[in-house]
């Protein structure tokens, strides 16, 4: 009974972590894409350095 409970807890924990990891990954990708676009826009015209 206890072992089953621990297995269920472990499965729930893994699922929650996977959802968080996916969410964090999506956030990082969104930010990275935004930074790349911003960088490209800045470098589009004159050769300016920050």
C-alpha positions as YAML, in Angstrom:
chain: A
units: angstrom
residues:
- id: 1
  name: UNK
  ca: [0.00, 0.00, 0.00]
- id: 2
  name: UNK
  ca: [2.78, 2.44, 0.97]
- id: 3
  name: UNK
  ca: [4.88, 1.41, -2.04]
- id: 4
  name: UNK
  ca: [1.93, 2.08, -4.37]
- id: 5
  name: UNK
  ca: [1.48, 5.48, -2.78]
- id: 6
  name: UNK
  ca: [5.16, 6.31, -3.28]
- id: 7
  name: UNK
  ca: [5.00, 5.18, -6.92]
- id: 8
  name: UNK
  ca: [1.95, 7.38, -7.52]
- id: 9
  name: UNK
  ca: [3.69, 10.30, -5.85]
- id: 10
  name: UNK
  ca: [6.79, 9.77, -7.99]
- id: 11
  name: UNK
  ca: [4.71, 9.64, -11.20]
- id: 12
  name: UNK
  ca: [2.79, 12.79, -10.27]
- id: 13
  name: UNK
  ca: [6.03, 14.55, -9.36]
- id: 14
  name: UNK
  ca: [7.62, 13.59, -12.69]
- id: 15
  name: UNK
  ca: [4.58, 14.77, -14.67]
- id: 16
  name: UNK
  ca: [4.51, 18.11, -12.85]
- id: 17
  name: UNK
  ca: [8.24, 18.60, -13.40]
- id: 18
  name: UNK
  ca: [7.96, 17.77, -17.09]
- id: 19
  name: UNK
  ca: [5.19, 20.36, -17.48]
- id: 20
  name: UNK
  ca: [7.32, 22.95, -15.69]
- id: 21
  name: UNK
  ca: [10.37, 22.08, -17.79]
- id: 22
  name: UNK
  ca: [8.35, 22.42, -21.00]
- id: 23
  name: UNK
  ca: [6.94, 25.76, -19.80]
- id: 24
  name: UNK
  ca: [10.41, 27.04, -18.83]
- id: 25
  name: UNK
  ca: [11.84, 25.80, -22.15]
- id: 26
  name: UNK
  ca: [9.08, 27.61, -24.08]
- id: 27
  name: UNK
  ca: [9.72, 30.78, -22.09]
- id: 28
  name: UNK
  ca: [13.46, 30.62, -22.78]
- id: 29
  name: UNK
  ca: [12.83, 30.01, -26.49]
- id: 30
  name: UNK
  ca: [10.42, 32.96, -26.64]
- id: 31
  name: UNK
  ca: [12.93, 35.26, -24.95]
- id: 32
  name: UNK
  ca: [15.79, 33.99, -27.11]
- id: 33
  name: UNK
  ca: [13.75, 34.50, -30.29]
- id: 34
  name: UNK
  ca: [12.84, 38.00, -29.14]
- id: 35
  name: UNK
  ca: [16.48, 38.84, -28.45]
- id: 36
  name: UNK
  ca: [17.58, 37.47, -31.83]
- id: 37
  name: UNK
  ca: [14.95, 39.51, -33.65]
- id: 38
  name: UNK
  ca: [15.92, 42.60, -31.66]
- id: 39
  name: UNK
  ca: [19.58, 41.97, -32.47]
- id: 40
  name: UNK
  ca: [18.84, 41.52, -36.18]
- id: 41
  name: UNK
  ca: [16.79, 44.72, -36.23]
- id: 42
  name: UNK
  ca: [19.65, 46.64, -34.61]
- id: 43
  name: UNK
  ca: [22.17, 45.25, -37.06]
- id: 44
  name: UNK
  ca: [19.90, 45.71, -40.07]
- id: 45
  name: UNK
  ca: [21.05, 49.20, -41.07]
- id: 46
  name: UNK
  ca: [24.23, 50.95, -40.03]
- id: 47
  name: UNK
  ca: [27.08, 49.06, -38.40]
- id: 48
  name: UNK
  ca: [26.44, 50.24, -34.86]
- id: 49
  name: UNK
  ca: [27.78, 48.66, -31.68]
- id: 50
  name: UNK
  ca: [26.01, 48.95, -28.35]
...
